[in-house]
Amino acid sequence: MPFEKVSKLDRSGAPKISLRKSNSIGINPTAFEEYFQEDHEYAEVFFNSEENKLGLKPLEEESSEAFSIVKSNSGATIAPTSFLKSKDLVPSVTTQYEPQKQKINADTELVVIDLDESIGTHGSPDPDTEEEEDEGIEQHTVDDMAGEGDEG
């Protein structure tokens, strides 16, 4: 099979929305293009705890319940930090989901991700978390070894 040249435009691939370990929601360029419009500056965030789904309602204008959409070349970010923490939705590693449109009533359509259906992860857990776990194991091992030496 011959080599194919990869374009920078191909790098984002399928639409993805991620829950990031940095307490934010990431939207890749493909998802932003498909589910948002350039004039969408804000989004309201919805959560269905029974179905474990997160929904975003893109808005052109700010509302009292809306979060800013921060756009960049790599997509967009929404940072409902307190909400994500309060619902224990901050993953230890950035987790990606396939977005879909869903009507929740006659007037409201959301961009929804099913939190039980991840399509991948990106990055690795924070080193601080791993170190804390490792320190607990090492401390336990050191204590056990010290106790054994006192018996003999």
Backbone hydrogen bonds, N-H to C=O, Kabsch-Sander energy under -0.5 kcal/mol:
donor,donor_aa,acceptor,acceptor_aa,energy
10,D,7,S,-1.3
11,R,8,K,-1.1
13,G,10,D,-0.7
17,I,97,Y,-2.4
18,S,26,G,-2.9
19,L,95,T,-2.5
20,R,18,S,-0.7
20,R,24,S,-3.0
23,N,20,R,-1.2
24,S,20,R,-0.5
25,I,78,I,-3.4
26,G,18,S,-2.6
27,I,76,A,-2.9
28,N,16,K,-2.4
32,F,28,N,-2.6
33,E,29,P,-2.5
34,E,30,T,-2.0
35,Y,31,A,-2.9
36,F,32,F,-2.1
40,H,37,Q,-2.3
41,E,39,D,-0.8
41,E,59,L,-1.3
42,Y,59,L,-2.2
43,A,67,F,-2.2
44,E,57,K,-2.1
45,V,65,E,-0.5
46,F,55,G,-3.2
48,N,53,K,-3.0
49,S,47,F,-0.7
52,N,48,N,-1.2
53,K,48,N,-1.8
54,L,113,I,-2.3
55,G,46,F,-2.8
56,L,111,V,-2.3
57,K,44,E,-2.7
59,L,42,Y,-3.1
66,A,63,S,-1.4
67,F,43,A,-2.9
69,I,41,E,-2.9
70,V,68,S,-0.6
70,V,77,T,-2.8
71,K,69,I,-0.7
72,S,75,G,-3.0
75,G,72,S,-1.5
76,A,27,I,-2.3
77,T,70,V,-2.1
78,I,25,I,-2.4
79,A,68,S,-0.5
81,T,79,A,-1.4
84,L,80,P,-2.5
85,K,81,T,-2.5
86,S,82,S,-2.7
87,K,83,F,-1.8
88,D,85,K,-1.4
89,L,84,L,-3.2
90,V,84,L,-0.5
94,T,122,H,-0.8
95,T,19,L,-2.6
96,Q,120,G,-3.1
97,Y,17,I,-2.2
98,E,117,E,-0.5
100,Q,112,V,-1.9
102,Q,110,L,-2.4
104,I,108,T,-2.5
105,N,108,T,-1.2
109,E,107,D,-0.5
110,L,102,Q,-3.0
111,V,56,L,-2.8
112,V,100,Q,-3.7
112,V,110,L,-0.7
113,I,54,L,-2.6
115,L,52,N,-2.3
115,L,113,I,-0.7
117,E,114,D,-2.0
119,I,96,Q,-2.9
120,G,96,Q,-0.9
122,H,94,T,-2.3
126,D,92,S,-0.5
130,E,126,D,-1.5
131,E,127,P,-2.9
132,E,128,D,-2.2
133,E,129,T,-1.9
134,D,130,E,-2.9
135,E,131,E,-3.1
136,G,132,E,-1.8
137,I,133,E,-1.6
138,E,134,D,-2.9
139,Q,135,E,-3.0
140,H,136,G,-2.0
141,T,137,I,-2.3
142,V,138,E,-2.8
143,D,139,Q,-2.7
144,D,140,H,-2.4
145,M,141,T,-2.3
146,A,142,V,-2.5
147,G,143,D,-2.4
148,E,144,D,-1.9
149,G,145,M,-1.6
150,D,146,A,-1.2
151,E,147,G,-0.9
152,G,148,E,-0.8
